[in-house]
Amino acid sequence: MYAHVKSDPAHNHGSVTHTSCDDGHAHQCLDVSGSAVPTTNGNHVHHSEGWVVFEDGHSHYYKAVSGPALPILNNYHVHNWDFYTTIDDRHRHRVSGPDMPAPGI
């Protein structure tokens, strides 16, 4: 998937969202990110790749990197995602928004 980076394999995020509605339909996107990848400023990001749920006779692939951790209540944090899927069936979809909260930062 990506070059090996030493990080905590127990720290990842899940998300359940839908793509943008394009060509008259949307796809569900069920995702579990890779482990945390430290950044030079002391934060971290996550890599993710996969397929959106098959819909309207096709699916789309994606490969993305999250934004940095954003602190929320109770020492949890989220990451924002904003990416496009591959072009399949002459269109693509956008996926954007936060993932599910995880502890620590």
C-alpha positions, 0 to 999 in steps of 0.5 A: 500500500505505502512505504513502511513507516513505524507507527502504532498499529493499534491507532487507526480510524473508521468511517462510514459515509457516502460519496457525492451524488454524481451521475444520478447516484452515490456510493457508500464508503466504509473505511478503516484507515492505516495506522498513524504516520507521524508528521514533522510538526508532532502531529500525525496523518493516516493513509487509506485506500479501498473501494466504495460499495458497488452501486449502479453497476460499478465501483470506484477505487480511492487512495488518500491521506487524511489531514492532521489530527484535530482535537475534540472533547475528552482527549479524542481527535478526528481527521478530515478527509477530502479526496476523489475516487477514480473515474469509472463509468465516465464519472468520479465522486468526492468523499469529504468529512471527518472520520470517527473519533479516536483517543489520544493525539 
